[in-house]
Amino acid sequence: MTKRFSGVVALVLLMAASAIAGAVYQDRTVREEARLLKGRLTAVAFRPNVVGACDTDAQRVVALAEFTAAALVTRSLPAWMSPRVATAQPASDCSVLTARHERERRARAGGWFGPRPAWALIVNTGEGYLVDAWQNIVELETMKFHGAGTGATAAAEGDTALQTESTTILNPDSTRATGSLTEASQSVFRTVGTLTFDGAGAITEWGLLSQAATGGGVLWSRIVFSAINVASGDSIQFTYDLTVE
């Protein structure tokens, strides 16, 4: 009788444990599915070796391809040879100043040497803008203007603007980059905007907003990163991907 009772208790406990495990698994799945919108940002800074060498998308594509290829070659060489390749002059007149602030950390972790996307926080005002757009109160396609600045405070849900948005070092002054409106795939919206500078600054934050002029508009997303030091003539191309799941 005791053995039979013990067996029943063990079976009940096993069933309960299975149910709990199933509930935990289901809850985890629900949490994953609940993340409907995920924004990713990639920032690539370019420096022209001659005036106008980084002005077009085609020039920047060539420069980024050279940068990525050189970095991959550097990774495959012995340590004593790598610095020589890394400091070699690019074939084109447009060179990559830096490709995303986390590139080096990813390289050490075994990833590739190209730009590494970072998750960009969608703030409360951006979420509200989406709800309003669904009611035809605002137009969602106006959310395409890329701003940048020197603020270093971590991004937060309550942000309504960039902390310290750049104005006079932009070319033209106080004007955000107008981003493209495309799709990277069926469920991924993409906007690419390039800011050009005519002054020096340490760019540490980015935001996507609803108007071209600095100092206003609704903020959709903001991210803070380690400094990209720009000088007059430099540019930063921001690529923002929004995945809908």
C-alpha beads as a LAMMPS data file, in Angstrom:
LAMMPS data file: protein, C-alpha beads

245 atoms
244 bonds

1 atom types
1 bond types

-500.0 500.0 xlo xhi
-500.0 500.0 ylo yhi
-500.0 500.0 zlo zhi

Masses

1 110.0

Atoms # bond

1 1 1 0.000 0.000 0.000
2 1 1 2.802 2.379 0.908
3 1 1 4.636 1.728 -2.376
4 1 1 1.424 2.241 -4.368
5 1 1 0.703 5.508 -2.528
6 1 1 4.274 6.704 -3.086
7 1 1 3.948 5.920 -6.774
8 1 1 0.726 7.927 -7.041
9 1 1 2.323 10.888 -5.264
10 1 1 5.351 10.742 -7.548
11 1 1 3.090 10.672 -10.605
12 1 1 1.092 13.654 -9.382
13 1 1 4.269 15.610 -8.669
14 1 1 5.636 14.745 -12.112
15 1 1 2.424 15.912 -13.785
16 1 1 2.475 19.135 -11.771
17 1 1 6.093 19.787 -12.694
18 1 1 5.302 19.190 -16.357
19 1 1 2.378 21.597 -16.186
20 1 1 4.539 24.260 -14.573
21 1 1 7.256 23.768 -17.149
22 1 1 4.674 24.006 -19.904
23 1 1 3.257 27.188 -18.401
24 1 1 6.710 28.734 -18.196
25 1 1 7.451 27.786 -21.794
26 1 1 4.116 29.177 -22.960
27 1 1 4.620 32.396 -21.004
28 1 1 8.095 32.830 -22.510
29 1 1 6.664 32.289 -25.982
30 1 1 3.944 34.841 -25.381
31 1 1 6.513 37.339 -24.188
32 1 1 8.580 36.815 -27.341
33 1 1 5.556 37.193 -29.611
34 1 1 4.517 40.341 -27.751
35 1 1 7.589 42.163 -29.012
36 1 1 5.878 43.339 -32.186
37 1 1 8.134 46.236 -33.158
38 1 1 11.933 46.076 -33.080
39 1 1 14.061 48.914 -34.420
40 1 1 17.734 48.549 -35.345
41 1 1 20.219 51.293 -36.176
42 1 1 23.462 51.125 -38.139
43 1 1 25.727 54.183 -38.354
44 1 1 28.590 54.532 -40.824
45 1 1 30.728 57.701 -40.927
46 1 1 32.545 58.708 -44.129
47 1 1 35.440 61.113 -44.757
48 1 1 36.252 62.458 -48.254
49 1 1 39.922 62.565 -49.245
50 1 1 38.963 65.111 -51.893
51 1 1 35.991 67.479 -51.868
52 1 1 32.765 65.792 -52.961
53 1 1 34.157 62.254 -52.901
54 1 1 31.486 60.964 -50.460
55 1 1 28.490 62.910 -51.738
56 1 1 26.607 60.110 -53.521
57 1 1 25.242 56.750 -52.409
58 1 1 27.389 55.017 -55.038
59 1 1 30.578 56.548 -53.640
60 1 1 29.650 55.541 -50.105
61 1 1 28.814 51.977 -51.182
62 1 1 32.274 51.590 -52.739
63 1 1 33.979 53.005 -49.657
64 1 1 32.095 50.677 -47.312
65 1 1 32.875 47.659 -49.497
66 1 1 36.590 48.538 -49.411
67 1 1 36.481 49.033 -45.653
68 1 1 34.774 45.681 -45.021
69 1 1 37.089 43.797 -47.388
70 1 1 40.210 45.319 -45.828
71 1 1 38.987 44.470 -42.327
72 1 1 38.302 40.859 -43.281
73 1 1 41.774 40.559 -44.806
74 1 1 43.286 42.099 -41.676
75 1 1 41.534 39.535 -39.516
76 1 1 42.997 36.642 -41.526
77 1 1 46.609 37.878 -41.385
78 1 1 49.233 37.326 -38.675
79 1 1 49.138 39.932 -35.934
80 1 1 52.401 41.596 -37.036
81 1 1 50.986 42.215 -40.534
82 1 1 47.511 43.427 -39.579
83 1 1 48.411 47.047 -38.652
84 1 1 50.035 47.609 -42.042
85 1 1 46.905 46.536 -43.894
86 1 1 44.615 48.450 -41.542
87 1 1 46.454 51.721 -42.184
88 1 1 46.667 51.293 -45.960
89 1 1 45.043 54.071 -48.012
90 1 1 41.731 53.127 -49.689
91 1 1 41.572 52.855 -53.458
92 1 1 38.707 55.371 -53.689
93 1 1 38.712 59.024 -52.599
94 1 1 36.001 58.315 -50.013
95 1 1 36.960 56.393 -46.895
96 1 1 35.055 55.021 -43.926
97 1 1 35.854 57.010 -40.799
98 1 1 34.146 54.546 -38.491
99 1 1 31.538 51.862 -38.968
100 1 1 29.297 51.700 -35.936
101 1 1 30.624 52.222 -32.454
102 1 1 30.315 48.539 -31.438
103 1 1 32.245 47.149 -34.414
104 1 1 35.423 46.424 -32.455
105 1 1 33.567 44.634 -29.657
106 1 1 31.817 42.377 -32.157
107 1 1 35.113 41.612 -33.883
108 1 1 36.613 40.422 -30.619
109 1 1 33.566 38.223 -30.092
110 1 1 34.164 36.518 -33.421
111 1 1 31.691 38.437 -35.581
112 1 1 32.374 40.099 -38.899
113 1 1 34.006 43.509 -39.206
114 1 1 31.235 45.425 -40.921
115 1 1 28.720 47.747 -39.239
116 1 1 26.890 46.177 -36.339
117 1 1 23.236 47.135 -35.821
118 1 1 22.151 48.143 -32.345
119 1 1 18.628 47.993 -30.968
120 1 1 16.980 51.415 -31.025
121 1 1 14.401 52.250 -28.371
122 1 1 10.917 53.163 -29.617
123 1 1 9.791 55.858 -27.193
124 1 1 6.304 56.585 -25.889
125 1 1 5.711 59.493 -28.264
126 1 1 6.574 57.235 -31.191
127 1 1 4.132 54.586 -30.046
128 1 1 1.450 57.251 -29.671
129 1 1 2.219 58.544 -33.165
130 1 1 1.616 55.072 -34.589
131 1 1 -1.755 54.851 -32.829
132 1 1 -2.718 58.285 -34.194
133 1 1 -1.609 57.312 -37.708
134 1 1 -3.855 54.271 -37.585
135 1 1 -6.748 56.663 -36.947
136 1 1 -5.635 58.889 -39.863
137 1 1 -4.893 61.767 -37.474
138 1 1 -1.266 62.001 -38.646
139 1 1 0.636 60.609 -41.621
140 1 1 3.078 57.847 -40.694
141 1 1 5.274 58.471 -43.757
142 1 1 6.376 61.809 -42.283
143 1 1 8.352 59.862 -39.668
144 1 1 11.519 59.791 -41.773
145 1 1 13.866 62.562 -40.604
146 1 1 17.201 61.562 -39.081
147 1 1 18.685 63.801 -36.389
148 1 1 21.910 63.466 -34.419
149 1 1 23.505 65.152 -31.447
150 1 1 25.997 65.092 -28.626
151 1 1 23.805 64.022 -25.703
152 1 1 25.106 61.104 -23.633
153 1 1 22.170 60.327 -21.330
154 1 1 20.814 56.828 -21.943
155 1 1 17.690 56.596 -24.070
156 1 1 14.449 56.232 -22.096
157 1 1 10.786 55.583 -22.879
158 1 1 9.905 59.106 -21.781
159 1 1 12.263 60.880 -24.183
160 1 1 10.524 63.422 -26.425
161 1 1 13.577 64.791 -28.260
162 1 1 17.312 64.315 -28.618
163 1 1 19.156 65.506 -25.525
164 1 1 21.524 67.869 -27.350
165 1 1 20.702 67.895 -31.044
166 1 1 23.356 69.232 -33.431
167 1 1 22.341 72.321 -35.407
168 1 1 25.087 74.661 -36.599
169 1 1 27.587 71.916 -37.446
170 1 1 25.083 70.420 -39.884
171 1 1 25.146 71.276 -43.569
172 1 1 22.669 72.851 -44.092
173 1 1 22.263 74.260 -40.579
174 1 1 19.428 73.020 -38.364
175 1 1 18.201 70.566 -40.984
176 1 1 17.792 66.853 -40.396
177 1 1 18.493 64.279 -43.086
178 1 1 15.436 63.251 -45.097
179 1 1 15.351 59.475 -45.012
180 1 1 14.225 57.102 -47.714
181 1 1 11.030 55.063 -47.313
182 1 1 11.693 51.492 -48.427
183 1 1 11.431 47.921 -47.213
184 1 1 14.313 45.540 -46.597
185 1 1 11.894 42.608 -46.693
186 1 1 8.178 41.921 -46.399
187 1 1 8.170 42.604 -42.652
188 1 1 11.050 45.096 -42.366
189 1 1 10.637 48.816 -43.028
190 1 1 13.857 50.702 -43.793
191 1 1 14.802 54.366 -43.860
192 1 1 18.305 55.596 -44.739
193 1 1 19.374 59.181 -44.064
194 1 1 22.773 60.854 -44.413
195 1 1 23.817 63.865 -42.363
196 1 1 26.659 66.048 -43.678
197 1 1 28.747 68.218 -41.353
198 1 1 30.560 71.519 -41.841
199 1 1 31.894 71.645 -38.291
200 1 1 33.512 69.389 -35.700
201 1 1 31.610 67.422 -33.083
202 1 1 31.441 64.180 -31.107
203 1 1 28.176 62.572 -32.239
204 1 1 26.746 60.290 -29.574
205 1 1 22.994 60.131 -30.195
206 1 1 20.543 59.594 -33.043
207 1 1 16.809 59.982 -33.385
208 1 1 14.067 59.518 -35.965
209 1 1 11.564 62.372 -35.999
210 1 1 8.559 63.667 -37.924
211 1 1 9.900 66.995 -39.242
212 1 1 12.961 68.205 -41.127
213 1 1 13.811 71.234 -38.983
214 1 1 15.685 70.647 -35.733
215 1 1 14.063 71.651 -32.472
216 1 1 10.633 70.162 -33.109
217 1 1 8.643 67.232 -34.385
218 1 1 7.585 63.978 -32.748
219 1 1 10.325 61.553 -31.694
220 1 1 9.851 57.941 -32.814
221 1 1 13.118 56.382 -31.677
222 1 1 16.394 57.340 -29.993
223 1 1 19.701 55.590 -29.374
224 1 1 22.894 56.657 -27.615
225 1 1 26.296 55.286 -28.656
226 1 1 30.008 55.897 -28.157
227 1 1 31.295 59.007 -29.918
228 1 1 31.759 59.298 -33.658
229 1 1 34.106 62.269 -34.017
230 1 1 33.324 64.214 -37.173
231 1 1 35.056 67.144 -38.850
232 1 1 33.959 69.520 -41.582
233 1 1 33.193 67.571 -44.747
234 1 1 32.428 64.288 -42.964
235 1 1 29.062 62.557 -43.161
236 1 1 27.229 59.840 -41.258
237 1 1 24.806 57.500 -42.975
238 1 1 22.148 56.133 -40.627
239 1 1 20.177 53.023 -41.555
240 1 1 17.116 52.302 -39.426
241 1 1 15.282 48.988 -39.838
242 1 1 11.915 48.402 -38.163
243 1 1 10.895 44.759 -37.933
244 1 1 7.199 43.967 -37.486
245 1 1 6.561 40.512 -36.033

Bonds

1 1 1 2
2 1 2 3
3 1 3 4
4 1 4 5
5 1 5 6
6 1 6 7
7 1 7 8
8 1 8 9
9 1 9 10
10 1 10 11
11 1 11 12
12 1 12 13
13 1 13 14
14 1 14 15
15 1 15 16
16 1 16 17
17 1 17 18
18 1 18 19
19 1 19 20
20 1 20 21
21 1 21 22
22 1 22 23
23 1 23 24
24 1 24 25
25 1 25 26
26 1 26 27
27 1 27 28
28 1 28 29
29 1 29 30
30 1 30 31
31 1 31 32
32 1 32 33
33 1 33 34
34 1 34 35
35 1 35 36
36 1 36 37
37 1 37 38
38 1 38 39
39 1 39 40
40 1 40 41
41 1 41 42
42 1 42 43
43 1 43 44
44 1 44 45
45 1 45 46
46 1 46 47
47 1 47 48
48 1 48 49
49 1 49 50
50 1 50 51
51 1 51 52
52 1 52 53
53 1 53 54
54 1 54 55
55 1 55 56
56 1 56 57
57 1 57 58
58 1 58 59
59 1 59 60
60 1 60 61
61 1 61 62
62 1 62 63
63 1 63 64
64 1 64 65
65 1 65 66
66 1 66 67
67 1 67 68
68 1 68 69
69 1 69 70
70 1 70 71
71 1 71 72
72 1 72 73
73 1 73 74
74 1 74 75
75 1 75 76
76 1 76 77
77 1 77 78
78 1 78 79
79 1 79 80
80 1 80 81
81 1 81 82
82 1 82 83
83 1 83 84
84 1 84 85
85 1 85 86
86 1 86 87
87 1 87 88
88 1 88 89
89 1 89 90
90 1 90 91
91 1 91 92
92 1 92 93
93 1 93 94
94 1 94 95
95 1 95 96
96 1 96 97
97 1 97 98
98 1 98 99
99 1 99 100
100 1 100 101
101 1 101 102
102 1 102 103
103 1 103 104
104 1 104 105
105 1 105 106
106 1 106 107
107 1 107 108
108 1 108 109
109 1 109 110
110 1 110 111
111 1 111 112
112 1 112 113
113 1 113 114
114 1 114 115
115 1 115 116
116 1 116 117
117 1 117 118
118 1 118 119
119 1 119 120
120 1 120 121
121 1 121 122
122 1 122 123
123 1 123 124
124 1 124 125
125 1 125 126
126 1 126 127
127 1 127 128
128 1 128 129
129 1 129 130
130 1 130 131
131 1 131 132
132 1 132 133
133 1 133 134
134 1 134 135
135 1 135 136
136 1 136 137
137 1 137 138
138 1 138 139
139 1 139 140
140 1 140 141
141 1 141 142
142 1 142 143
143 1 143 144
144 1 144 145
145 1 145 146
146 1 146 147
147 1 147 148
148 1 148 149
149 1 149 150
150 1 150 151
151 1 151 152
152 1 152 153
153 1 153 154
154 1 154 155
155 1 155 156
156 1 156 157
157 1 157 158
158 1 158 159
159 1 159 160
160 1 160 161
161 1 161 162
162 1 162 163
163 1 163 164
164 1 164 165
165 1 165 166
166 1 166 167
167 1 167 168
168 1 168 169
169 1 169 170
170 1 170 171
171 1 171 172
172 1 172 173
173 1 173 174
174 1 174 175
175 1 175 176
176 1 176 177
177 1 177 178
178 1 178 179
179 1 179 180
180 1 180 181
181 1 181 182
182 1 182 183
183 1 183 184
184 1 184 185
185 1 185 186
186 1 186 187
187 1 187 188
188 1 188 189
189 1 189 190
190 1 190 191
191 1 191 192
192 1 192 193
193 1 193 194
194 1 194 195
195 1 195 196
196 1 196 197
197 1 197 198
198 1 198 199
199 1 199 200
200 1 200 201
201 1 201 202
202 1 202 203
203 1 203 204
204 1 204 205
205 1 205 206
206 1 206 207
207 1 207 208
208 1 208 209
209 1 209 210
210 1 210 211
211 1 211 212
212 1 212 213
213 1 213 214
214 1 214 215
215 1 215 216
216 1 216 217
217 1 217 218
218 1 218 219
219 1 219 220
220 1 220 221
221 1 221 222
222 1 222 223
223 1 223 224
224 1 224 225
225 1 225 226
226 1 226 227
227 1 227 228
228 1 228 229
229 1 229 230
230 1 230 231
231 1 231 232
232 1 232 233
233 1 233 234
234 1 234 235
235 1 235 236
236 1 236 237
237 1 237 238
238 1 238 239
239 1 239 240
240 1 240 241
241 1 241 242
242 1 242 243
243 1 243 244
244 1 244 245
